Amino acid sequence: MANSATTTPASFIDAFNDEYLAKHKTFEDNFWATKMNLRGNDVEALTKSFNALETFMGDAETLAKTRELLASKDVTDDQRIVLEQIEKTLKCYIVESKEAVALRESAIAKENALQAARNKQELGYTDVDGKFVSATPTVLRTKIRSSDEECVRKSCWETLRANGPFLCDNGFPAIIAERNRFARALGFEDFYDMKVTQAEGFNKKKCFEMLDGLEEATRPLMHAARDRLKAEKGEDATKGWNTAYALSGELTQLIDPYYPFENAPEVWGRSFGAMKIGYKGTTMRLDLCDRVGKYPNGFCHWPTPPFKKTDGTWVPSESNFTSLATPDEIGSGNTALTTLMHEGGHAAHFANIVQGSPVFAQERAPFSVALAETQSMFLDALCEDAAWQARYAKDRKGNVIPWELIERNIRQKHPYKVMALRGMIAVPYFEKALYELSEDQLTTENICRVADEIEEKIQGGFSGRPLMSVPHILADESSAYYHGYVFAEMAVHQTREHFFRTEGYIVDNPKVGPTLEAEYWRAGSGKPGFLGLVNNLTGKPLSHDAWVKELGEDVEELVKSEREAYEKSLAEATSTSDVDLDMRMLFVHGDEVIADSAENGGFLPACAKFKSWIHDKWPKTVAA
């Protein structure tokens, strides 16, 4: 970025924002084009645009100029906020120590070598006939959850367990050592301490003080759940390869008709609209259906992070969202709706960040994982509320999901929800222990032993998802941040408790959107940070209390309260003739534009056009 001795704070901020946005959008547009396999997509252009963005973010001269302006007397309070955020962001990408740079490059090279070894690794399981069947990690996990044959489940589980020695024999211990050296060269206790401090603004000690309280409070619930599972399904139900299968529900097919895939966007829009959630002029593209050549994982990203220019002009966000639905498959509608509520929550959050630079709204560092996930998880949690299902879970003929199905679902799942929590917190406890091993202790035997000890302590026995098979622990950007999901869940339950206490309800409450926008969304990755925002909205520091209270609620009491909420919601249900989310929405399928709310007369007409397109492509979705 070109600098001048006569640069003013305002002109510097304008120039930085313009150049950042241009490079960010070019990269994200290329990212979307290649992942969606659009006409003319160019992998070379993607690489070039990524390198250009990284070079810009890693420019030491820009950081120096930012600091120079911060030290001057001609900076207004608003400009100081923006300049401090630019400095904070650039520091995540610029390593000012030559020793640290060398260590980082060495760790990344080792990480790439490990990935190359993993790419050549042949995974699979032994079927009932004793034949080896090749399988991806996703298939192995699915088989553990769904196969009726215990020998198949066990074979899949043993393959995932074997991932630990494989990783260790292909350089994982050296990666841990180099990451720690890198973090210590920058003044941190270890790599975990560095990651949590950079992302969340508090150190490892504070992080695990909060996690320790949650672990201690839920330990008795975990043991009670395991005892209950043994009593209901037999002693073998708690073996690593059997637990997920024993807990898998049998209601999917019965519930499926009440979540038609083609209705999911309209339901999402009506639900958000009733809560007065808006998108401040966002343009959103939804590419929801699977097809050949499409990237095999769903994601949401922001080619344009929103911001307010120095002259007050508003630059609205632009977001793209993709999933891999096959509309006539069982479960596709429920998955689509939950995903829309989740990713739509992310998009609403980022669309409503009102700050003086797009760096406040980029989804990369220094954005808090916990803050981002709180917004999406708070909104997708509504899908499990009986009050929400009474309004929005309807079959193609308009019949509401019967209470009996909701009750069966509660009775099947509620007593065991703590087991998901324990599986979640096991990951940060394992990584903490991993990065606290001295270099001479970083051996295959020790690392695998620590993983087993954490599973035993935190989950009560061997996990259905062995800790060494969790992909997050491998890549630099995803390692040592799983605690963010745990803190987000804590914040979700605390936020829900706040709304129930102050408002009495959440579903279709028109105060929810404005409250989230004012208290959680505007600040972006700026001050006061995740913990401060939770405290501001709920009136108390982040705590595990609400989550633990909900997990420990008696099943009969929960059934009673949810039935009352279901019946009240049914009695008070109303329907609006229009939905205005203050955004332009495009339904696309690769290069094909299916519907455009700007050209089709609004949100609901665009949804209707999308629905017709689905019926044409997948005739089974047409109501009988």
Long-range contacts (C-beta under 8 A, 24 or more apart in sequence): 1-56, 1-59, 1-61, 1-62, 1-65, 3-61, 3-62, 3-65, 7-65, 7-69, 8-74, 9-69, 9-72, 9-74, 9-75, 9-76, 9-79, 9-83, 10-79, 10-310, 12-65, 12-66, 12-69, 12-83, 13-79, 13-82, 13-83, 13-86, 13-310, 13-356, 13-357, 14-309, 14-310, 16-62, 16-86, 16-357, 17-307, 17-309, 17-356, 17-357, 17-358, 19-56, 20-56, 20-357, 20-358, 20-359, 21-304, 21-305, 21-315, 21-358, 23-49, 23-52, 23-53, 23-56, 24-53, 24-303, 24-304, 24-305, 24-358, 24-362, 25-303, 25-304, 25-318, 26-52, 26-53, 27-52, 27-53, 28-301, 28-302, 28-303, 28-320, 29-303, 31-301, 32-301, 32-303, 32-320, 35-294, 35-295, 35-299, 35-322, 36-287, 36-294, 36-295, 36-322, 36-590, 37-293, 37-294, 37-295, 37-590, 38-590, 38-591, 39-591, 54-93, 57-89, 57-90, 57-93, 57-94, 58-90, 58-93, 58-94, 59-90, 59-94, 60-94, 60-96, 62-86, 62-90, 63-87, 63-90, 63-91, 63-94, 66-90, 78-356, 79-356, 81-355, 81-356, 81-526, 81-527, 82-355, 82-356, 82-357, 85-355, 85-357, 85-359, 85-360, 85-525, 85-526, 86-357, 86-359, 88-366, 88-525, 89-359, 89-362, 89-365, 89-366, 89-525, 92-198, 92-364, 92-365, 92-366, 93-365, 95-186, 97-185, 97-186, 99-185, 100-182, 100-185, 100-186, 103-178, 103-181, 103-182, 103-185, 104-182, 106-178, 107-175, 107-178, 107-179, 107-182, 107-476, 108-476, 110-171, 110-174, 110-175, 110-178, 111-175, 111-474, 111-475, 111-476, 113-170, 113-171, 114-167, 114-170, 114-171, 114-172, 114-175, 114-474, 115-474, 117-166, 117-170, 117-171, 118-167, 118-170, 121-166, 123-159, 124-159, 125-152, 125-155, 125-156, 125-159, 126-151, 126-152, 126-155, 127-152, 127-155, 128-152, 135-159, 137-469, 137-471, 141-465, 144-241, 144-244, 144-245, 144-464, 145-244, 145-245, 145-248, 145-464, 146-245, 146-248, 147-245, 150-236, 150-241, 150-242, 153-241, 153-242, 153-245, 154-241, 156-241, 157-240, 157-241, 157-464, 157-466, 158-241, 160-465, 160-466, 160-469, 161-240, 161-466, 161-468, 161-469, 163-466, 163-468, 163-469, 164-444, 164-447, 164-448, 164-451, 164-466, 164-468, 164-469, 165-444, 165-448, 167-468, 167-474, 168-443, 168-444, 168-447, 168-448, 169-444, 172-447, 172-474, 173-442, 173-443, 173-444, 173-447, 174-442, 176-434, 176-435, 176-437, 176-442, 177-439, 177-442, 179-435, 179-476, 179-479, 180-435, 180-439, 190-435, 190-436, 191-435, 191-479, 191-480, 192-431, 192-432, 192-435, 192-436, 192-480, 194-480, 195-479, 195-480, 195-481, 196-480, 196-481, 196-483, 198-365, 198-366, 199-365, 199-366, 199-367, 199-368, 199-369, 199-370, 199-481, 199-484, 200-368, 200-369, 200-370, 200-484, 200-487, 200-529, 200-530, 200-531, 201-368, 201-529, 201-530, 201-531, 202-531, 204-432, 207-428, 207-483, 208-428, 208-432, 210-487, 210-490, 210-542, 210-544, 211-425, 211-428, 211-429, 211-483, 211-486, 213-543, 213-544, 214-421, 214-425, 214-486, 214-490, 214-544, 214-547, 214-548, 215-425, 215-429, 215-458, 217-544, 217-548, 218-418, 218-421, 218-422, 218-544, 218-548, 218-551, 221-418, 221-548, 221-551, 221-552, 222-418, 222-419, 222-422, 222-459, 222-460, 223-460, 225-415, 225-416, 225-418, 225-419, 226-419, 226-460, 226-461, 228-415, 228-416, 229-416, 238-460, 238-461, 239-461, 239-462, 240-461, 240-462, 240-463, 240-464, 240-466, 241-464, 242-464, 243-419, 243-464, 244-464, 247-416, 247-419, 249-409, 249-412, 249-413, 250-412, 251-405, 251-408, 251-409, 251-412, 252-330, 252-331, 252-334, 253-330, 254-405, 255-334, 255-393, 255-401, 255-405, 255-409, 256-330, 256-331, 256-333, 256-334, 257-395, 257-396, 258-389, 258-393, 258-394, 258-395, 258-399, 258-400, 258-401, 258-405, 259-333, 259-334, 259-336, 259-337, 259-393, 260-333, 260-395, 260-396, 260-621, 261-325, 261-327, 261-328, 261-332, 261-333, 261-336, 261-614, 261-621, 262-327, 262-333, 262-610, 262-611, 262-614, 262-615, 262-621, 263-333, 263-394, 263-396, 263-611, 264-333, 264-336, 264-337, 264-340, 265-340, 265-585, 265-587, 265-607, 265-610, 266-579, 266-604, 266-607, 266-611, 267-337, 267-392, 268-337, 268-340, 268-341, 268-344, 269-579, 269-581, 269-603, 269-604, 269-607, 270-392, 270-575, 270-576, 270-579, 271-341, 271-382, 271-388, 271-391, 271-392, 271-507, 271-508, 272-344, 272-348, 272-379, 272-513, 272-581, 273-576, 273-579, 273-580, 273-581, 274-507, 274-508, 274-509, 274-510, 274-576, 275-506, 275-508, 275-509, 275-510, 275-512, 275-513, 276-510, 276-511, 276-512, 276-513, 276-514, 277-348, 277-512, 277-513, 277-516, 277-517, 277-581, 278-348, 278-351, 278-352, 278-513, 278-517, 278-580, 278-581, 278-582, 278-583, 279-316, 279-317, 279-347, 279-348, 279-351, 279-352, 279-581, 279-582, 279-583, 280-306, 280-314, 280-316, 280-317, 280-351, 280-352, 280-354, 280-582, 280-583, 281-314, 281-316, 281-582, 281-583, 281-584, 282-306, 282-316, 282-317, 282-318, 282-319, 282-347, 282-351, 282-582, 282-583, 282-584, 283-316, 283-317, 283-318, 283-319, 283-583, 283-584, 283-586, 284-318, 284-319, 284-320, 284-321, 284-347, 284-583, 284-584, 284-585, 284-586, 285-319, 285-320, 285-321, 285-586, 285-588, 286-321, 286-322, 286-585, 286-586, 286-587, 286-588, 287-320, 287-321, 287-322, 287-323, 287-588, 287-589, 287-590, 288-321, 288-322, 288-323, 288-325, 288-336, 288-587, 289-323, 289-324, 289-325, 289-326, 289-327, 289-589, 289-614, 289-617, 290-324, 290-325, 290-326, 291-589, 291-590, 294-322, 294-324, 294-590, 295-322, 296-324, 297-324, 298-322, 298-323, 298-324, 298-339, 298-343, 300-343, 300-346, 300-347, 301-363, 302-350, 302-361, 302-362, 302-363, 304-358, 305-350, 305-353, 305-358, 305-359, 305-360, 305-361, 305-362, 306-350, 306-351, 306-352, 306-353, 306-354, 306-358, 306-361, 307-353, 307-354, 307-355, 307-356, 307-357, 307-358, 307-360, 307-361, 308-354, 308-355, 308-356, 309-356, 310-356, 315-358, 316-351, 317-347, 317-350, 317-351, 317-361, 319-347, 319-350, 319-351, 321-347, 326-618, 327-614, 327-617, 327-618, 327-621, 328-618, 328-620, 328-621, 337-383, 337-392, 338-380, 338-383, 339-380, 341-376, 341-379, 341-380, 341-382, 341-383, 342-376, 342-377, 342-379, 342-380, 343-376, 344-379, 345-375, 345-376, 345-377, 345-378, 345-379, 345-380, 346-372, 346-375, 346-376, 348-375, 348-379, 348-513, 348-516, 348-521, 349-375, 349-376, 349-516, 349-520, 349-521, 350-524, 351-583, 352-517, 352-521, 352-522, 353-521, 353-522, 353-523, 353-524, 354-522, 355-522, 355-523, 355-524, 355-526, 359-525, 360-523, 360-524, 360-525, 360-526, 361-524, 361-525, 362-525, 366-525, 367-524, 367-525, 368-484, 368-525, 368-529, 368-530, 369-481, 369-484, 369-485, 369-488, 370-483, 370-484, 370-485, 370-487, 370-488, 370-491, 370-530, 371-488, 371-520, 371-525, 371-529, 371-530, 371-533, 372-488, 373-484, 373-485, 373-488, 374-487, 374-488, 374-491, 374-492, 374-495, 374-520, 374-530, 374-534, 375-516, 375-520, 375-521, 377-488, 377-489, 377-492, 378-491, 378-492, 378-495, 378-496, 378-516, 381-492, 381-496, 382-506, 382-507, 385-506, 385-507, 385-562, 385-565, 386-562, 386-563, 386-565, 386-566, 386-569, 387-505, 387-506, 387-507, 387-565, 387-566, 387-568, 387-569, 388-507, 388-569, 389-566, 390-565, 390-566, 390-567, 390-569, 390-570, 390-573, 391-507, 391-508, 391-569, 391-570, 391-573, 396-623, 396-624, 397-623, 400-570, 403-563, 403-566, 403-567, 406-562, 406-566, 407-559, 407-562, 407-563, 410-555, 410-558, 410-559, 410-562, 411-555, 411-559, 414-553, 414-555, 414-558, 415-555, 417-551, 418-551, 419-459, 421-486, 421-489, 421-547, 421-551, 422-458, 422-459, 422-460, 423-459, 423-463, 423-465, 424-482, 424-485, 424-486, 424-489, 425-458, 425-486, 426-454, 426-455, 426-458, 426-459, 426-463, 426-467, 427-467, 427-470, 427-472, 427-473, 427-482, 428-480, 428-482, 428-483, 428-486, 429-454, 429-457, 429-458, 430-454, 430-467, 430-473, 431-473, 431-479, 431-480, 431-482, 434-473, 435-480, 487-530, 487-542, 489-547, 490-542, 490-543, 490-544, 490-546, 490-547, 491-530, 491-534, 491-542, 493-546, 493-547, 493-550, 494-534, 494-538, 494-540, 494-542, 494-543, 494-545, 494-546, 494-547, 495-534, 495-537, 495-538, 496-546, 497-538, 497-546, 497-549, 498-537, 498-538, 498-539, 505-565, 507-569, 578-602, 578-603, 578-604, 579-603, 579-604, 587-613, 589-613
